[in-house]
Amino acid sequence: LAVDASNRILVGGLFQVFHANGLFRNIARLNPDGTADATFSQLGSSTEAQVNALAVQRDGRILVGGAFRSFCAETWPYLVRLNADGSLDRTFKPVINGDVNTIALQADGRIVVGCNVENASFGLTLCAECGVASALHASGGGRLVAISIVGDDGRHLSPCGRCRQVLWEVGGPALL
């Protein structure tokens, strides 16, 4: 979930029909009153696979991350940016080589993404939030101002204790 400056709610996940008109597929936008924003879907905002993370940039553009390899029937893997009206921002073409489970925004406008790296030992799993913190440091540091965390099953997740500490250190209490 993400909320834009007009209090419209963006919903991502794994669904074929979000509204009775059947216009939405894995991403939708609701008006502040909870009704479906049909103008958003008419612009072709859809993907063939799960949307894991959403973030709204200060200029209103929408970052969408997930397990998809195409968006709006075009090859556009794992991370896309939509204009505020829901149309695809074709000027944004990052190179991402795997599912995006987390999108974080920095105060200076930079974008940081993360993924879950799981293994047989739960305690050694690398959560997406820790991946974002590592990417933040590797890209020159800074402070995070927003983050969205979603599991592989599409459910919104609260960070574990370790990840809450890491996020507090890179974004402060407002990030939590």
KABELDA-V563952 format. One record per residue. N is the residue number from 1. RES is the residue in three letters. PHI is phi in radians with two decimals (999 if undefined). PSI is psi in radians with two decimals (NA if undefined). OMEGA is omega as a letter, one per 30 degrees, with the letter a starting at -180 (999 if undefined). Layout:
N_RES_PHI_PSI_OMEGA + N_RES_PHI_PSI_OMEGA
This chain:
1_LEU_999_2.58_l + 2_ALA_-2.65_2.68_l + 3_VAL_-2.14_2.30_l + 4_ASP_-1.59_3.13_a + 5_ALA_-1.12_-0.36_l + 6_SER_-1.63_0.22_a + 7_ASN_1.11_0.42_l + 8_ARG_-1.47_2.50_a + 9_ILE_-1.79_2.18_l + 10_LEU_-1.64_2.33_a + 11_VAL_-2.16_2.25_l + 12_GLY_-2.19_2.76_l + 13_GLY_2.91_-2.53_l + 14_LEU_-2.27_1.62_a + 15_PHE_-2.61_2.60_l + 16_GLN_-1.59_-0.67_a + 17_VAL_-2.37_2.12_l + 18_PHE_-1.71_-0.49_a + 19_HIS_-2.31_2.72_a + 20_ALA_-0.99_-0.47_a + 21_ASN_-1.32_-0.14_l + 22_GLY_1.22_0.30_a + 23_LEU_-1.39_-0.34_a + 24_PHE_-1.77_2.52_l + 25_ARG_-2.50_1.82_l + 26_ASN_1.25_-0.14_l + 27_ILE_-2.61_2.44_a + 28_ALA_-2.61_2.82_l + 29_ARG_-2.27_2.32_l + 30_LEU_-1.87_2.52_l + 31_ASN_-1.25_2.86_a + 32_PRO_-0.98_-0.46_l + 33_ASP_-1.49_0.05_l + 34_GLY_1.61_-0.09_l + 35_THR_-1.38_2.69_l + 36_ALA_-1.18_2.39_l + 37_ASP_-1.53_1.62_a + 38_ALA_-1.14_-0.44_l + 39_THR_-1.17_-0.54_l + 40_PHE_-1.13_-0.79_a + 41_SER_-1.28_-0.53_a + 42_GLN_-1.15_-0.33_l + 43_LEU_-1.45_0.01_l + 44_GLY_1.52_0.35_a + 45_SER_-1.29_1.73_l + 46_SER_-2.79_2.81_l + 47_THR_-2.48_2.76_a + 48_GLU_-1.47_-0.20_a + 49_ALA_-2.37_3.08_a + 50_GLN_-1.02_2.40_l + 51_VAL_-1.66_2.10_a + 52_ASN_-1.72_-0.52_a + 53_ALA_-2.54_2.51_l + 54_LEU_-2.36_2.54_l + 55_ALA_-2.63_2.48_l + 56_VAL_-1.88_2.12_l + 57_GLN_-1.34_2.86_a + 58_ARG_-1.01_-0.53_l + 59_ASP_-1.46_0.07_l + 60_GLY_1.62_-0.16_l + 61_ARG_-1.24_2.63_a + 62_ILE_-2.00_2.17_l + 63_LEU_-1.62_2.33_a + 64_VAL_-2.23_2.11_l + 65_GLY_-2.13_2.67_l + 66_GLY_3.09_-2.70_a + 67_ALA_-1.73_0.14_a + 68_PHE_-1.37_2.69_l + 69_ARG_-1.97_-0.20_l + 70_SER_-2.46_2.74_l + 71_PHE_-2.52_2.34_a + 72_CYS_0.93_0.70_l + 73_ALA_1.11_0.36_l + 74_GLU_-2.14_2.66_l + 75_THR_-1.19_2.03_a + 76_TRP_-2.77_1.38_a + 77_PRO_-1.35_2.37_l + 78_TYR_1.23_-0.60_a + 79_LEU_-2.58_2.17_l + 80_VAL_-2.28_2.87_l + 81_ARG_-2.19_2.31_l + 82_LEU_-1.79_2.57_l + 83_ASN_-1.22_2.91_a + 84_ALA_-1.01_-0.46_l + 85_ASP_-1.47_-0.04_l + 86_GLY_1.71_-0.11_l + 87_SER_-1.33_2.69_a + 88_LEU_-1.22_2.26_l + 89_ASP_-1.51_1.72_a + 90_ARG_-1.33_-0.09_l + 91_THR_-1.45_-0.19_a + 92_PHE_-1.83_1.88_a + 93_LYS_-2.41_1.30_l + 94_PRO_-1.28_2.78_l + 95_VAL_-1.74_1.89_a + 96_ILE_-2.17_2.35_a + 97_ASN_-1.94_0.36_l + 98_GLY_-3.10_3.03_a + 99_ASP_-0.90_2.48_l + 100_VAL_-1.84_2.08_l + 101_ASN_-1.84_-0.28_a + 102_THR_-2.53_2.40_l + 103_ILE_-2.16_2.28_l + 104_ALA_-2.20_2.54_l + 105_LEU_-1.97_2.39_l + 106_GLN_-1.66_2.80_a + 107_ALA_-1.03_-0.55_a + 108_ASP_-1.51_0.11_l + 109_GLY_1.65_-0.16_l + 110_ARG_-1.17_2.66_a + 111_ILE_-1.93_2.35_l + 112_VAL_-2.22_2.31_l + 113_VAL_-2.07_2.76_l + 114_GLY_-2.52_2.89_l + 115_CYS_-2.42_2.84_l + 116_ASN_-1.52_2.36_l + 117_VAL_-2.11_1.76_a + 118_GLU_-1.80_2.65_l + 119_ASN_-2.54_-3.09_a + 120_ALA_-1.18_-0.41_l + 121_SER_-1.73_1.85_a + 122_PHE_-0.92_-0.70_a + 123_GLY_-1.15_-0.33_l + 124_LEU_-1.75_0.04_l + 125_THR_-1.06_2.42_l + 126_LEU_-1.75_1.87_a + 127_CYS_-1.25_2.70_a + 128_ALA_-1.03_-0.62_a + 129_GLU_-1.10_-0.70_l + 130_CYS_-1.19_-0.62_l + 131_GLY_-1.10_-0.68_l + 132_VAL_-1.12_-0.76_l + 133_ALA_-1.08_-0.71_l + 134_SER_-1.12_-0.78_l + 135_ALA_-1.11_-0.65_l + 136_LEU_-1.03_-0.88_a + 137_HIS_-1.14_-0.71_a + 138_ALA_-1.17_-0.43_a + 139_SER_-1.67_0.21_l + 140_GLY_1.97_0.02_l + 141_GLY_1.43_-2.96_a + 142_GLY_2.26_-3.03_l + 143_ARG_-2.06_2.38_l + 144_LEU_-1.47_2.48_l + 145_VAL_-2.02_-0.26_l + 146_ALA_-2.71_2.59_l + 147_ILE_-2.68_2.54_l + 148_SER_-2.20_2.25_a + 149_ILE_-2.17_2.16_a + 150_VAL_-2.37_2.43_l + 151_GLY_-1.37_3.01_l + 152_ASP_-1.09_-0.37_l + 153_ASP_-1.57_0.06_l + 154_GLY_1.56_-0.06_a + 155_ARG_-1.46_2.49_l + 156_HIS_-1.14_2.39_a + 157_LEU_-2.05_2.53_l + 158_SER_-1.61_2.43_a + 159_PRO_-1.14_2.59_l + 160_CYS_-1.24_3.04_a + 161_GLY_-1.01_-0.77_l + 162_ARG_-1.08_-0.80_a + 163_CYS_-1.20_-0.62_l + 164_ARG_-1.04_-0.73_l + 165_GLN_-1.11_-0.80_l + 166_VAL_-1.07_-0.80_a + 167_LEU_-1.13_-0.66_l + 168_TRP_-1.06_-0.67_a + 169_GLU_-1.24_-0.51_a + 170_VAL_-1.77_-0.11_a + 171_GLY_-2.49_-0.22_a + 172_GLY_1.42_3.10_a + 173_PRO_-1.11_-0.45_l + 174_ALA_-1.15_-0.46_a + 175_LEU_-1.26_-0.45_a + 176_LEU_-1.49_NA_999
